[in-house]
Amino acid sequence: MKKLSMEDLNRMDVNAFKQSNKFPVVVVLDNVRSMNNIGSIFRSCDAFRTELLCLCGITAQPPHKDIEKTAIGATQSVAWRYFDSTQTAVDYLIDRDYAVFAIEQAEQSIPLNEFEKNPHRKLALVFGNEVLGVEQEIIDKCCGCIEIPQFGTKHSLNIAVSAGIVLWHVVMQCRQTKEER
């Protein structure tokens, strides 16, 4: 085995990325406090070619050096939009026929390994504040909650880790659906 170089990876540049087809997935950040988490999520949105990243409420916005520290340029490739509240963002997405799901531990949540994206519907995923999670008023507007099964002593994962895991899962389903056509 040989580690791949940047040239071997053959990644597209920012302009090609902006012109490329995106997966029908939007990420919504519900009052996320850590700029390092925000930057990491920008990178995951780039890696999984999501349509849009919605930054809501107190969630910081680029340009900011602490976001860039972990985004490593993904703020230039990923389409993002700021909303003054998560409720406004969720209403905006519902009006555009997105199925909105909160990533949260809740009654009747769907374990991520059992979640199946509707191939005929665009998907929006709401990730919550590092301490409080997704606000209940937002959960009330969602189609449901998706939960990442965990087996340790801690009750949650870091939001950036959660975003990476969930995005990988749903984008793999999008790719599979596309290949089946």
Beta strands, then each sheet from edge to edge (+ up, - down):
strand 1: 23-30
strand 2: 50-56
strand 3: 80-83
strand 4: 98-103
strand 5: 110-111
strand 6: 122-127
strand 7: 144-147
sheet 1: 3+ 2+ 1+ 6+ 4+ 7+ 5+
end
